[in-house]
Amino acid sequence: MEKLRIELSKSRKDKATLEEMMLKEDKRRAFLDEQIQSRDARITKLELKLGEEKIARERSAKELRGMSLDWMQSCSELEVMEIDFNDC
């Protein structure tokens, strides 16, 4: 009978220890879940920003190409005007 009481007492302590460990792990898991959610939100924000930057870069490249064509056309017109001026 005494052996059973000792074993029962030990089993109850072990159970309490295991429950305490589970609570600690649950808190740790909750903390890690929050960290993952935070990182996911940051990743989403950075992906959106990257997309916006790509669009802005493409727009700038297109504008630069247009300006280059305008500049080349202006140079050609200037050369024609210079030739006309020299002919006068």
N, C-alpha and C positions, 0 to 999 in steps of 0.2 A: 504494500500500500504506500509506504513512504517513497519507494523508488518511483512509483507512478506519479506521486505528487511532485517530486523533484523534476521528473521528465516533463510533466505538464507545465510547471513553472518555467522551465528552460524553453519549452516550445512557445509559450506565450511571450517570453522575452525576445526570442528569435523572430516571432511574428511581428512584434512591435518594431524591432530593428528593421525588418524588411519593409514594413509600411513606411517607416521614416525615410528609408533609402528611396522608396518609390516616390514619396512626396518631393524629395530633393531632386530626383531625376525629372519629375514632372515640371518643376520650376525651371530646371535647366533646359528642358525641351521647349517650354514656353518662351524662354529667353532666346533660344536659338531660332525658333519660329519667327519671333519678332525681328531678329537680325536678318533672316532670309527675306522677309517681307520688305524690310527697309532696303536691302540690296536690290531686290526686284524692282522696287519703285525707282531707285536710282538708275538702274539699267534702262528702264523704260524711258525715263526722262532724258538720259544721254542718247538713246537711240532716236528719240524725237528730235533732239537738238542736232544730231548728226545728219538726219534727213533734211532738216531746215538748212544746215550749212551746205549740203550737197546741192540743194535747189539754188541757194544764193550763189554758189560757185559757178554752177551751170549758167545762171542768168548773167553773171559778170563776164564769163567767157564769151557768151553770145554778144553781149554789148561790146566787148573788146574787139571781137571779129568785125562787128558793124563799124566801129570807130576806125579800125584799120582799113577797111574798104573805103570809108569816107576819106580818110587821110590819103590813100593811094589815088583816089579820084581827084582830090584837091591838088595833089602834086602834079597829076597829068594836066589838069586845067591850068595850073600855074605855068607849066612848061610851054603849053600852047600860047598862053598870054605872053610869055617871055619871048617866044619866037615871033609873035605878031609885033611886039614892041620893038624888037631888034630889026624887023623888016621895015618898020616905019623910020 
